[in-house]
Amino acid sequence: MQQFIRFCLVGVFATAADAGFFYLFRQWLPYQVSMIISYTISLCLNTVFTLLWTFDTCISIRNIVCVVGAHLFNLFIVRFGLMALFVNVFGLNDRLAFIPTLGISILTNYFIIKAVINKTKRDNHGRKETGFHSCAVLQ
């Protein structure tokens, strides 16, 4: 349960960073560019904190690809799929459909990331993982 709470706290932090950077860059840049920059920064922060704090694992190319891949799967498959289901099949208003979609996608994203990180830990048990390790610096 503590791990899930950390996951949610990282998500809140990443969302706040996304909004903050969006409004900061929006002062000088078009909203489309601001959105891309802020989302990219937020995703990077989210990935680092998810790996180091939530799941207590090292940063490696493999772990980064797993976390970013899980986020993209969650966005394009889970969220878009649920929204299509709720809006097109059940006839819910999209603003209302977003609420259960968000809740379900938070849970699925947590379990997907947890599964891939745990698999990575099992695969690398007893041997050094290839890639960049920031854990050695932080320990």
C-alpha positions in Angstrom: 0.0 0.0 0.0 2.9 2.4 0.8 4.2 1.9 -2.7 0.8 2.8 -4.3 0.7 5.9 -2.1 4.1 6.9 -3.3 3.0 6.2 -6.9 0.1 8.6 -6.4 2.3 11.3 -4.8 4.7 11.1 -7.7 1.7 11.4 -10.1 0.5 14.5 -8.2 4.0 16.0 -8.3 4.4 15.3 -12.0 0.9 16.7 -12.8 1.8 19.9 -10.9 5.1 20.1 -12.7 3.4 19.7 -16.0 0.9 22.5 -15.3 3.6 24.8 -13.9 5.9 24.4 -16.8 3.0 24.7 -19.3 2.1 28.1 -17.8 5.7 29.2 -17.5 6.6 28.4 -21.2 3.2 29.6 -22.4 4.3 33.2 -21.6 6.7 33.0 -24.6 5.7 30.0 -26.7 2.5 28.8 -28.5 0.4 26.5 -26.3 1.2 23.4 -28.5 5.0 23.9 -28.0 4.5 24.7 -24.3 2.4 21.5 -23.9 5.0 19.3 -25.5 7.8 20.8 -23.4 5.9 20.6 -20.1 4.7 17.0 -20.8 8.3 15.9 -21.6 9.7 17.5 -18.5 6.9 16.0 -16.4 7.4 12.5 -17.9 11.1 12.7 -17.2 10.6 13.7 -13.6 7.8 11.1 -13.2 10.1 8.4 -14.5 13.0 9.2 -12.3 10.9 9.5 -9.1 8.9 6.4 -10.0 12.1 4.3 -10.4 14.1 5.7 -7.5 11.4 6.4 -4.9 8.3 4.5 -5.7 9.8 1.2 -6.8 13.3 1.6 -5.2 15.2 0.5 -8.2 18.0 1.9 -10.3 17.8 4.1 -13.4 18.8 2.1 -16.4 17.9 2.3 -20.1 15.7 -0.8 -19.7 13.8 0.6 -16.7 13.3 4.0 -18.4 12.0 2.2 -21.6 9.7 0.1 -19.4 8.2 3.1 -17.5 7.8 5.3 -20.5 6.4 2.4 -22.5 3.9 1.7 -19.7 2.8 5.4 -19.7 2.4 5.4 -23.5 0.4 2.1 -23.4 -1.7 3.5 -20.7 -2.4 6.7 -22.6 -3.1 5.3 -26.1 -4.6 1.9 -25.2 -6.2 2.1 -21.8 -7.3 5.7 -21.7 -8.4 6.1 -25.3 -10.0 2.6 -25.1 -12.0 3.4 -22.0 -13.0 6.8 -23.2 -14.3 5.2 -26.5 -16.1 2.6 -24.5 -17.7 5.0 -22.0 -18.6 7.7 -24.6 -19.4 5.6 -27.8 -20.9 2.5 -26.2 -22.4 3.7 -22.9 -23.2 7.2 -24.2 -21.6 9.1 -21.3 -20.6 12.7 -21.7 -16.8 12.9 -22.3 -16.3 15.2 -19.3 -18.0 12.6 -17.1 -16.4 9.6 -18.7 -13.0 11.1 -18.0 -13.4 10.5 -14.2 -13.7 6.7 -14.2 -11.2 6.6 -17.0 -8.6 8.4 -14.9 -9.2 6.2 -11.9 -8.9 3.0 -13.9 -5.9 4.2 -15.8 -4.1 5.1 -12.5 -4.6 1.6 -11.2 -3.6 -0.1 -14.5 -0.5 2.1 -14.9 0.6 1.3 -11.4 0.2 -2.5 -11.9 1.8 -2.5 -15.3 4.8 -0.5 -14.1 5.1 -2.7 -11.0 5.0 -5.8 -13.1 7.7 -4.7 -15.5 10.0 -3.3 -12.7 9.6 -6.5 -10.7 10.4 -8.6 -13.8 13.5 -6.5 -14.4 14.6 -7.0 -10.8 14.1 -10.8 -11.2 15.9 -10.9 -14.5 18.9 -9.0 -13.1 19.0 -10.7 -9.7 22.7 -11.2 -8.8 24.2 -9.4 -11.8 24.8 -5.8 -12.6 22.2 -4.3 -15.0 23.5 -2.6 -18.1 22.9 1.0 -18.6 23.2 4.2 -16.6 23.1 3.7 -12.8 22.3 6.7 -10.7 21.7 4.5 -7.6 25.4 4.1 -7.1 25.7 7.9 -6.9 22.7 8.2 -4.5 23.6 5.4 -2.1 
